[in-house]
Amino acid sequence: MATPVLINRLITKESTKVPKIAVAALTGILLFGMFVVGYDQGQLAQALFTPMGIHLNQNQIMLIHEFNHDLRHAAGFPCH
């Protein structure tokens, strides 16, 4: 009596498609980050905090400004 032979075949499907929504989301995050670091200089943070009832004094505003300024240097943006 012959024994049956079972053959397992793996079928793989390779896809090189990148989800367009992921590319769009990452591009949006990149552009927003470039705006905040390269142009904004802390004004966006101040505009976001004020409507929430968080009023920043001049030292806190300068701290945010200096943080963004240092980010510009780290990212290689020319500034002064």
N, C-alpha and C positions, 0 to 999 in steps of 0.2 A: 504494500500500500504506500503510495507516494504522499509525502507531507506537503500541504499547500504552502506556497511561499508568498508571504505578504510583502509587498513593495510599498514603502512610504515615500511619497514624493512631496517635497516642500515647494510650494509655489510662492515666490516672492515677487512683489510688485514694487519697483523703485520709482519714486516720484521726486522730481527736482523742483516742483512748483513751490514757491514761497507765497504764503497767504498775503494777499494785497492789503488787507486791513492791518496786518501786523507791520508791514513796511510803512504804511501811511501813519500809523500811530507812532512808530519810532522816529519817523521823519518830523512829525509835529513836535515831539518831545525835544528832538535835537534843535529845531529852529527856535522853539521857545527858550531853551537853555542858552542858545547863542545870543538871543535878544537880551535875556536877563544879565548875562555875564558881559556882553560886549557893548551894550548901549544903556541899559536901565539905570545903573549906579544907585540902586536902592530905592528908587521912587515907587516902584511897583509894590514893594513890601510896605512902604508907608501908606500907600493908597489902600492896601488890603487891611491893614491893622486899624486904621481910623474908623471905618464903618462898624467894626466889631466892638467899638468902645475902648480900644486900647490906644490911648494917646501917648505918643512917644515924645520924650523931651529931646533937646538938642543933642545931648551926649549919646542917646540911643540911636538917633538918626545918623549921627556921624559914625557910630559903630557899624551899622548896616552898610553905610557908604564905603567905609574902609574895607569891610569884608568883601564887598563886590569888587572894589578896586584891586584887592589882592588876588581875587579870582581872575581878573583880567590879566594880571601879570602872569599867573600860572598857566593860563590858556594861550598866552602868546599874543594877545591883542595889544597893539600900540596905544599908549595913552598919554605919555608926556615926554 
